[in-house]
């Protein structure tokens, strides 16, 4: 009888229906990393999301895709959620309320390049390298859209490793500056052994698009429930100290 009661209690604690939740992102480490490089460090955003949903009994899988394809396939319902998105990436998607993190974009140049970002007008002096379909902030997004057909002003990369290619173009002098998130650029330069060859040339701040979320598919029947579950789970991770432990794993400061 005691065993039966115990089993009934355990069953009551389980979710009514365990789901497989497939996350997609592009490689944007340390936010979303290549799990093939280090299965124990798939990216701190992935670790946060997995911690929340696995505690509820769900199975979380994760795969890398080029960003444009990740957005489109998730919008169509092929995948459950897009990780590391700003609300501008998919206004029609389902978002949770509490941001997972923030992005801090900046401009980067070769160390012998005297150019510095002092405002939009200063971009006229360089060919700017960026990633297609990324949102950097209202002003920069408008600048990129305005000049994307002019390679002397803007050059956009797509595919699976756009930042790697953009860095190679910068080192070869094919672009004069790059815009990228600070933590992502630092991680990539460290991996490539170029931390002493490329320097920051100015911050770009746009609070309207700095928050990062999980964007759930607008076609997912459970998307709203999962968004609510994620909000509750983030609060629980903060309260327990588990969120800080995840950030420490990636040598990141407390959120």
SEKEFI-925169 format. One record per residue: residue in three letters; x, y, z of N, C-alpha, C, O in turn. Coordinates in steps of 0.001 Angstrom, whole numbers, plus 524288, in hexadecimal, padded with zeros to 5 digits. Example, Ala and Ser with C-alpha at 12.3 -4.5 7.8 and 13.67 -1.06 7.14 Angstrom:
ALA833867E9C681E788300C7EE6C81E78833907F31C81E788379C7F30982111
SER832327F73681BA8835667FBDC81BE4832648001E81EBE834618047281F67
This chain:
UNK803417FB42800008000080000800008035E804E9800008024F808AA7FD30
UNK80787804CA8034780B01809588037B80DA480A357FE3980E3F80EA27FC71
UNK80F35805E07FBC2811C0806497F6A080DFB808997F2A380F7B80BE17EF76
UNK8090A806D97F2D48051D808E37EF368044D80EB77EFFF803F9811A57EC32
UNK803F98106D7F4DF80350816037F606807FE819247F4198076F81D687F1F4
UNK80CA9816E57F4EC81168819957F3328116281A4E7ED46812AE81E7C7EB47
UNK80FE1816227EA8080FB8816767E4CB80BB181A697E2F380C9881D397DF28
UNK8074481AA17E59D8033781E617E41F80513823F67E4EC803F3827667E1C1
UNK807F1824DB7E93080A1182A167EA3480E0D82B877E60980E0E82FEC7E416
UNK81174827D37E4A98156B828D97E0AF812E782A0F7DB6E8149F82D977D8A7
UNK80EE38272B7DA1780C368281F7D51F8099482D6F7D510809648300A7D106
UNK8078E82F077D98A804F68341E7D9DD808C78388F7D9268074A83CD07D778
UNK80DBB8379A7DA6A811B683BB37D9FD813C483C3D7D46F8163D840267D31F
UNK812C0838517D128814AA8388B7CBCF8110283BCA7C86E80C5A83C257C995
UNK8131483E367C43280FA4841117C0AA80BBF83D5C7BE2D80CD4838BA7BD7B
UNK8073B83F707BCDA8033C83C227BA8880523839C17B56F803A9835627B415
UNK8086883C9C7B29A80A4583A987ADA280FC283C9B7ACA9810988414F7AC19
UNK8137D839087AC78818DE83A987AB588196183BA07A582817918388A7A24C
UNK81BD183FEB7A43081C768417679EB7822428419379D528259C842197A0BA
UNK82361841147984A8289E8421C7964C828A18479C79411825C1848C979065
UNK82BD984AEE7964A82C2685069794B88313B8512E791BF83575850B7793FD
UNK830D88525978CC2835848530678987836C7858CB788F6833B185BDA786E7
UNK83B6885A3478ADA83D5685F9078A90840F28601D785E3843CD85C7A78490
UNK840D4864A87836284489865C377F2F8470086B1D7800B844AD86E9B78265
UNK84BB686BA477E1984E9B8709477E53853128702577A758541686BF677852
UNK855BA8747F7799385AA287421776BC85F088742C77AC185E1F8750F77F65
UNK863D287334778EB868408732877C8F86987878C477E1886B2787BE877AD6
UNK868CB879F6783018697D87F437850886B7C87EBB78AA0869198809B78E5B
UNK86FD587C2D78B098720487AB4790158743587F89792EC876B7882CC7906E
UNK873548801079800871A187C1F79BCF86BB687BC379C99869F0878BC79FE2
UNK8689B87ECB799A7862EB87E7879A45860E28792A7986585E528765179B4D
UNK86214877E97937C8608A872ED7912386549870CC78E418670C8732078A6F
UNK8675886C707900B86C4886A6478DFE86B5D8657178ACA867018637278A74
UNK86F96863897887786F6385EB37857086FF685A1A789318742F8595878B5C
UNK86BE28570878A0686C4C852B378DBD8704484E9878C188721184B8978F57
UNK871A684E7D787148759584AC47854987B0184C387874C87E5D848D4787E4
UNK87BDD8513D78857880EE852FC78A51881A88518379005885E384FDE7919A
UNK87D888521B7931B87DA6850B6798A18780F84F8C79A5B8750D8532679B66
UNK876A484A8479AA9871438492179C1886F9A84B327A16C86AF284BC07A27A
UNK8736384C557A4C28722684E417AA01871638542E7AA1E86FC3856587AE18
UNK8728D856CB7A5C5871DC85C717A57886F0F85DE77A0658717F85FF979CCE
UNK86A0285CDB7A0138671985E2879B51865B3863EF79AE98634E8659579714
UNK8672D8670379ED7865C586C8679F0D8629186D867A3EF85F5286A4E7A56F
UNK8637A872027A66D860DB872CA7AB6E85AFC873987AAD785809872507AE6B
UNK85936875AF7A66C853908761A7A5A885114870B27A51D84CD886FB77A72A
UNK853BC86D407A25D851C5867EA7A1BC851928652A7A70484DC58627C7A83B
UNK855A7865D37AA21855BE863617AF4E8513E8654C7B2BB84EE08623F7B59A
UNK8501686A547B26984BC786C817B5858469386A157B3DF843808685A7B724
UNK845A5869FE7AEC6840AB867F07ACD084021862217AE1083BF8860567AFAC
UNK8445F85F377AD4F8443B859A27AE898431E858C37B45384010855537B5B9
UNK8459485BDA7B7AB844C685B397BD4F83F1085BFE7BEC583CF78592B7C20C
UNK83C9485FCE7BC5883713860E87BD908338985C737BBCD8306D85A757BEE1
UNK833FF85AE57B6E48303D857297B4C283154851867B66C82DB384E6C7B702
UNK83649850377B72E8377084AE47B8E183588849EA7BE6D83433845817BFCD
UNK8356584DFF7C19A8333484D747C6DE82D6184C2C7C6AA82B3A849F47CA59
UNK82AE184D917C2658254B84C837C1BB82450847577BEE981FDB846007BDB3
UNK82885844777BDE3827EC83F607BB6E8281C83F5B7B58E8277583B417B321
UNK828FF843E97B32B82936844317AD7782EA7842BF7AB828327F8432F7AE5C
UNK82EED8410C7A6B0833DE83FDF7A4198353F8447F7A0A0832168462579D65
UNK839F3846977A14783B9A84B2979E4083FF38499579A86843F78478A79C32
UNK83F2D84A847958184340849A87919E844B984EE978F36841C2852AF78F78
UNK8495584F1078CE384B6D8540D78AFE84E98853167861B851B384F6C785D9
UNK84DC98566B78234850F58560377D7B8524485B6977B6984F7485F3577C4E
UNK8569E85BA3778A185867860847763D8567E860E3770A38567F85D0F76DB9
UNK854DA8659976F358534C866C9769D98552886C487688D855FD86F6576C1E
UNK855D586D9376392856938731476231851F9876407644584D898746476443
UNK8530587B027660A84F1887E10768D684A1587EDE765B0845CA87E49767C6
UNK84A9C88031760B9845FA8812375D828429787C4375D2B83DCF87C8F75D9D
UNK84511877D175C618421C872EA75C1783FB18719C7616383B4886FB4761A5
UNK8428F872A0765978407D8718A76AD383B7F874AA76BCD837AE8729D76DE1
UNK83B93879A076A46836ED87CEC76AEA8326687ACD767AE82E1287A19769A8
UNK83372879CC762B182F408782C75F2482CF3872E0760A3828318722E760A1
UNK8306086F21761EE82E76869E77634082B62869E67685B8278E8670A768E4
UNK82D0E86D1976C1982A2E86D687710A824FA8702D770378210686EAD77281
UNK824FB8742176D0682013876DC76BCF81C14873147696E817688736E76A83
UNK81DF886F837663A81A7786BCC763A5818FC8673376725815D8863E77659A
UNK81B38866F776BD7819CF862D676F7D81D1685DF376F2281BD285A067719C
UNK8215185E1376C15824AF8597B76BA3827A58588A770B4828BF854127721B
UNK828ED85CC27737182B9685C697787D8287785F6677C8D82554862CE77B3F
UNK8295A85E18781798263B8606C785AF827BA86603786DB8245B86947787E4
UNK82CD586727786B282E7786C4F7888B833C486DDF786668371E86A9E78542
UNK83460872EB785E883927875757841A83BCA877E1788DE8395787AE578BB3
UNK840B88769C789C7843628785E78E888472A87CD378D5584A1C87CA37898A
UNK84702880DB790AD84A7C885547900C848418897978C7C84B2D88C59789F8
UNK84322889D378C3D8408688D8E788C483F0F8928578BAD83DCB8926379050
UNK83F3E896DD788EA83CD989BA378AE98373F89BBB788E4835E9898CD78551
UNK8340689F0478B1B82E9589F387895F82E1E8A133783C482A358A03978124
UNK832248A400781F1832128A5DB77C8B8331E8A176778A7831CF8A1F57740D
UNK8357889D2A77A7383693898CC776EE8319E896207750D8317989402770BD
UNK82D958963877840828B8893AA776C282431895C0779E4822798933B77D9B
UNK8223589A537787C81DF489CB577B85819188994B77BF2815EB899FE77F7D
UNK818868959777853813F88922277861814C088D4D77BCE8111C88A3D77C84
UNK8197188C9977DEE81A8F888167813581849888E4786AE8169288D2C78809
UNK8184D884BC789C58166A884F278F2881B2188594792C181EA288249792C8
UNK81B37889D0795C781FA988AF47993481E2388A7C79EF1819BE88BB77A074
UNK821D1888B47A2128212A888EE7A7BC8225788E7A7A98D8242E891AB7A677
UNK8215388FA97AE74821D18950D7B05C82755896687B23B8293889AB97B143
UNK829E4892CC7B4DE82EF6893DE7B74C83360892BC7B378833FB88E3C7B1E4
UNK8367B896977B1E883ACC8958E7AE4883EA2891987B08D83F888917F7B546
UNK840DF88E5D7AD35844E288AB17AEE984A1C88D647AF9884D3A88BE47B2EF
UNK84B128915E7AC6F850088942E7ACA384F72899327A97684B3589A737A790
UNK853AA89BF57A8EF853C78A09B7A59D858778A0487A1FA85C6089DC47A332
UNK858068A2D779D8985C808A32979A0285EBA8A8AD79A3385BE88AC8379ADE
UNK863D68A8EF79999866A28ADE97999C869E38AE27794A686E288ABF579469
UNK867E28B0CE790BB86A968B11578BBD86EDF8B53478BCC86E9F8B90C78EAD
UNK872C58B44B78892877188B7FD78810879718B7717829E878538B3B877FC8
UNK87CAC8BB2F7813F87F748BB1677C428850F8B95177D338875C8BA6F78145
UNK887388B6867795B88C788B461779D688F8F8B571774DD88D718B54B7708C
UNK8949D8B68577588898218B78F7712589D578B4D57722389E6C8B3177767D
UNK8A08A8B47D76E128A5E88B2B576EE28A8BF8B6B4772478A7978BB5E7720E
UNK8AC698B4E37755F8AECC8B842779558B1AC8BCF37770A8B26B8C0D8779C3
UNK8B3518BCAC772128B61A8C11376FB58B2728C4DD76CDF8B43D8C89476A66
UNK8AD568C3ED76D3A8A9838C75376AA98A7D98CB9976E7B8A5D78CA5E772AD
UNK8A89F8D09176D288A7408D4CB770C68A16B8D610770FD89FC68D9357743B
UNK89E468D3AB76D96898B38D4FA76D79896128D3A8772A1897228CF9E77503
UNK8929E8D7267744C88F818D633778FE889DB8D7C0777E8888D48DB7E77512
UNK8863F8D4DC77A2F880B28D6177799287F518DAA677D16880018DA5E781D7
UNK87D628DED577AC787BC88E37477DC7876208E4EE77CAC874478E90777E61
UNK873698E199779D386E0B8E2AA7783D86D358E093772C3870EE8DF0C77022
UNK868588E0817710B8671E8DE4376BF086A2A8E0BF7678386BA68DE1B763C7
UNK86B1C8E5DC767EB86DE78E885763B58736F8E66D7630A875978E6AD75EBF
UNK875C38E45D7673587B1C8E25C766DD87B668DD49763C287FA08DBCA76206
UNK877068DA9D76306877048D5B8760128780C8D69375A48879828D2EC75784
UNK8774F8DB5475871878468DC78752F387DEE8DBC87515C87F1C8DB8074CB5
UNK8817A8DB817552D8870E8DB18753FE888F48D5777539188D7C8D48C7523E
UNK885818D1A2754AE887318CC2D7548C8831F8C8C5751D887E868CA257518D
UNK884E88C45374FE38814D8C03774E3A8802D8BCF575311883BD8BAC17556E
UNK87B3A8BCAA75487879AB8BA0B75957878198B46975843874CA8B362754EE
UNK87A798B0C875B13879048AB4E75AB88750E8A9F275EEA875A08AB8A7636A
UNK871098A70075D7586CF18A57A7612686A9A8A04D75F5886C0089E3F75B3A
UNK8670589E3E7627F86478899477613E85EEE89A4875F5A85BF689D1F761DA
UNK85D90897F875AFC85857898B2758BE85426896D175C82854B5892C175F04
UNK84FF8899D175CDD84B5B898977600284C338992C765DD848A289811768E5
UNK850D289AE07678E8518189C2B76D1484F088A17676E1F84ECF8A4CC76AAA
UNK84D308A234772E384B668A75A7748C84F6B8A98777855850B48A71077C42
UNK851608AE2377721855678B09B77A598534E8B53877D73855AA8B6D078152
UNK84EFE8B75377BD184CCD8BC0877E2484A548BF42779D684BD78BED27754B
UNK846998C27277B35843678C53177755846A38C84F77372845E08C7D476EB9
UNK84A378CB7B7756084D388CEEE771E6850CF8CBE376E4C8510D8CCF37699D
UNK853A28C80F77080857358C4F976D4E854378C19076975855D28C0FF764F6
UNK84FE88BF4E76B2E84CC18BC247679584AE88BF68762F484AE88BD9275E82
UNK849578C43776402847A58C7B675FCD84C3A8C8FE75C3684BA08C91975771
UNK850CA8C9F575E7C855738CB2A75B5A856C58C68D757C9857D88C74775328
UNK856AE8C1D2759F5857EF8BD2B756E7853FE8BC6A7527D8557E8BB4674E11
UNK84F038BD0B753AA84AF98BC7774FA484BA68C07B74B4C84AB78BF54746B9
UNK84D418C52674CBD84DDC8C968748FD8527B8C8857455A852558CA1D740D0
UNK856A38C5F57475485B838C5957445085D118C002742E9861698BF2974108
UNK859B18BC3F743C285B438B6CC7431285CA58B57073D6C85F588B19073C83
UNK85AE48B87B739A985C368B77C73430861488BA1C7328B863008B98472E17
UNK863A98BCFE73618868808BFD1734F886CE88BD607382386D578BE5373CD5
UNK870318BA3B73594874458B750738558787D8BACB73AA287B868B90573DEA
UNK878C28BFB3738FE87C8D8C33E73B6387A958C5507409D87D848C7BC7438E
UNK8758F8C457741C2873438C624746B4871DD8C19D74A59872EC8C1D374F09
UNK86F7A8BD847482586DAA8B91C74B5586E988B3FF7486786D898B39A743BB
UNK870978B01474B3A871228AAD37491586EE48A6F774D07870A78A6B97517F
UNK86B008A3F574B59868488A05574ED1869D089AB774D9B86A4C8992F74912
UNK86A8E897AE751BD86BC78922B751208673D88EDB753118647C8904C756BB
UNK8668888A63750858628C8869C752188653A88157752F786A04880F8752C1
UNK8622387D51753F08644D878167546A8654F8767875A0186359878E075DAC
UNK868678725875AA08692986FF775FBB86D52872AC7630586D1487268767D1
UNK8711A875407609E87550877B97639B8764487D52761C187A9E87E9D7602C
UNK8724A880A3761ED872F1885E775FC7876FB88933762A6879C088C4376030
UNK87760888A2767CE87B2688BD076AAF880B588A38769598841688D93768AE
UNK881B188535768F5886DC8834C767818887A885957623C88CEA8875276197
UNK884E58859375E8188611887B575953886DC88D9B7599F88A6388FB57571E
UNK8839C8904475CA988432895F075D2A889738976775F9288BD989B4175DFC
UNK88B3989464763588905389575765BD894AD894B5761BD8985C897CC7618D
UNK89445890A575E918982D88FCD75A7889827894557569589C4989605754CC
UNK8938A89649755488932D89AC4751BD8959389FA3754398981E8A2BE75193
UNK894C08A044759438970E8A4BF75BFE89CFE8A46775BE889FA28A84375AC8
UNK89F1689FDD75D138A4C489F3075D288A71F89FE2757B88AB988A19075731
UNK8A41389E94753A98A5FF89F1974E488A5258A48D74C138A6D58A5AC747B7
UNK8A28E8A7F474F048A19A8AD4374D3889CFA8ADD37499489C588B1E374717
UNK899BC8A9CF749398952E8AA1B745BF890AF8AD257483388D588AF2C74567
UNK890908AD7B74D5188D188B11275024890768B4077540F894958B22B755B2
UNK88E9D8B8B17558A891B68BBE07591A890428BB3C75EC7893748BC337623E
UNK88B648B99675FC8889898B8FD76527885468B4DB76554882A08B3DA76171
UNK884A78B27E769DA8806A8AEC876ACE87D198B0B776F4F87F078B363772D0
UNK878198AF5D76F39874C98B015773CB873698AAAB775D3871CC8A73D772DD
UNK874148A9F777AEE872F58A4DB77D4C872288A57E78324873CE8A96178572
UNK86FA28A1B27858186EDF8A1A478B24874228A0C278DD68774389D8C78C19
UNK875168A39A7920E87A428A3927948D87BF489E28796648805589C7E79550
UNK8788289B6A7992787A048965279B4B87AF989267796E887E7D88F237973C
UNK877D2892C4792D78786B88F3C78E6287D988904678B9E8806E88CA078A4B
UNK87ECE8953C78AC0883AB8969B7881088865894FC78B4A88C2B892E578929
UNK8883E895E97905988CA18946E793B888D8388E8B79386891F688CBC79343
UNK8894B88B9A793A6889B5885E87937088C0E8842178E4488F7A880BF78E2F
UNK88A3E88663789F688C26884D0784D5891E18864F78409894F78833678209
UNK8934388B107859D898B088CCB784FC89C6288973788348A0BF8884D7868A
UNK89AA2887E878CC789DCC884827901589E9987F3A78D708A2EC87D2078D6E
UNK89A6987D1878B3389AC0878127887B89E5F87859783C38A135874A47829E
UNK89E4187CCC781078A15D87D6777C3F8A6E887F4B77D478AA1387F97779AC
UNK8A81888093782268AD48882997836A8AE3188816781668B29F8898C7803B
UNK8A9FE88B2D780FB8AA638907477ECD8A90E894B1782C88A7FF8992778154
UNK8A91D8934D787C68A78B8970978BD08AB0C89BD678BFC8A96289FF578DD1
UNK8AFD989B6178A1D8B37289FD678A1C8B3A58A2A0784DC8B6778A67A78443
UNK8B0AD8A0B6781118B0DD8A2EF77BCE8AC178A63777A6E8AC468A96D776DB
UNK8A7E18A56977D3F8A3018A84077C418A1478AADA7814D8A1378A8647856E
UNK89FE08AFD2780F989E7A8B2D0785A6899088B53178518896F78B5B0780C8
UNK896CA8B6A47897F891B48B93278971892628BEDC787CD896168C1757896F
UNK88ECB8C0C47848F88F288C61A7828388A688C959783F7889348CD377815F
UNK887B98C7CB788188833F8CAD5789DC87E878C77478AFD87D918C39478850
UNK87B9A8C8F278EF5876C98C63479061872488C80678CF7872358CC6878AFD
UNK86E868C47E78C598698A8C61778A16865408C45778DCA864778BFA978E93
UNK862878C8037900785E6F8C6C6793D38591A8C81279190858378CC5678F87
UNK855918C447791F7850208C5207906F84CCA8C1D07940F84BE98BD327930E
UNK84AF68C42B7983E8481A8C14579C38843208BEC979A22841278BB0979C67
UNK841108C0DE795CA83C1A8BEDC793CA83C928B943791D3838AC8B6757919A
UNK8414A8B79979067841F38B25978E458465A8AF5F790F28489D8ABD478E9D
UNK847998B0BF795C884C0B8AE4A7985D84A9D8A95379B4D84E138A63C79C91
UNK8459B8A87979C6D844038A3DC79F69843A289F0A79BF2841FA89F5579771
UNK8453089AA279E1F84524895B179B428414F891E079DC4840F28917A7A28B
UNK83E8088F1F79A7683A4F88BB379C3883A87886727996383DB08859C795DC
UNK83715882F979B0D8359F87E70797EE8309887FEF7951D82CC08816C79796
UNK830A587F8878FFA82C0A880E278CD88295887BD778B3C82B6A878DE78812
UNK824C087ADF78D66821E28761478C4481EB8876AF7873B81CC787AE6785FC
UNK81E47872687846F81BA78727F77F5E8160A8746A77FCF81326872A97833B
UNK814768780077C6280F01879C877C6C80B358757177ADF8067D875F477BA2
UNK80D4587126778B0809E686CCE77724809DE8685D77B218073E8646977A5B
UNK80CC88690577F6080D04864EB7834D808588651C786F8807518692478960
UNK80585860CD78769800E0860AF78AC58023E861987907C7FF12863A879375
UNK806FD8600D7920980894860947978480C05865587987880DF98660C79CCE
UNK80CCB8689F794888109286CE7794F980F718708E7998C81306871FB79C6D
UNK80A978721279A3F80951875B179E8780A2A8731F7A3DA80C118759E7A77F
UNK808C386E357A4468099686B6D7A93680F6486AE87AA5E8110B86B777AEDA
UNK8127F869D57A6538181F8695C7A71D81A9386E987A89081E2286ECE7ABCB
UNK818B2872C87A63381AB7877F87A78E819AF8792E7AD4F81D1587B3C7B004
UNK81507877E97AF25813C5878C17B4AB81716875437B82E818E7876F37BC4D
UNK817DD870707B68C81B0F86CCC7B98B820B086EB67B9E48233D86E227BDEE
UNK8229E871017B59A827F5873007B59482888877957B95082C69877EB7BC22
UNK824BD87B1B7B95E824EC87F797BD118252687D877C2B08284C87F637C5CF
UNK821D0879CF7C3F0821C3877A97C93D826E9874EC7CA74828F5875567CEC9
UNK828F7872257C69E82DD386F477C76A83284872CA7C822835F58719E7CB47
UNK832B8877227C53C8370E87AD67C5D58371A87D027CB5E83B3B87D6A7CDCC
UNK8328787E657CD5883226880677D2B28340A87C557D69E836BB87DA07DA62
UNK8329F8776C7D5B8834468733D7D94483A2D872667D90683CA68717D7DD0C
UNK83C74872B27D45D84220872107D3D384510876717D6938491F8758A7D8FC
UNK842FC87B2E7D6328456C87F927D8EB8453187EC87DECF8490D87FA27E18D
UNK840AD87D277E0BB83FF187C807E65B843628782E7E892845398788E7ED00
UNK84441874187E5838474A86FA07E76A84D2B870527E6D88503186D657E92C
UNK84ED0874347E3BC8545D874F27E2AF8564B871E77DDFB85ADA872567DC83
UNK852DA86ECF7DB978547386BA97D71C855B086F087D25C8592086DB67CF45
UNK852E78735E7D1C4853FC876DB7CD5F85982879067CDBF85C548792E7C9DB
UNK85B0C87AAE7D25E8605087CBC7D31886467878897D2058688B879AA7CFDA
UNK8633E873B37D38A866E886F6B7D291867A586E867CCB986BFA86D6C7CAF5
UNK8636F86EFF7C9BC863D486E6B7C40A86745872B47C1C386A9B871A77BE77
UNK86679877877C383869A087BE07C18A86F5C87B2E7C2FF872CF87C477BFD4
UNK87067879627C7B9875CC878897C9708787E874657C61F87D32874B47C52D
UNK8758E870977C462877A786C747C10087A0B86EBB7BC0887DB186C847B9D1
UNK877EE873347BA4B879D5875D37B58D87D1987AAA7B6DB87E2187DED7B379
UNK87EB387B157BBC6881DA87F8E7BD9B87F29884C37BC9A881A5888937BB0D
UNK87A0E884DC7BD81876F8889977BCBE8754088BBE7C20287484888C17C5B4
UNK87496890E67C26A872EA893427C75C86D44891E97C89A86A5B890577C51C
UNK86BA88927E7CD7F8663A891637CEF886270894B37CBD78639A899287CA76
UNK85DEB8927E7CABF859EA895487C7C08570D8992A7CB368538889BE27C963
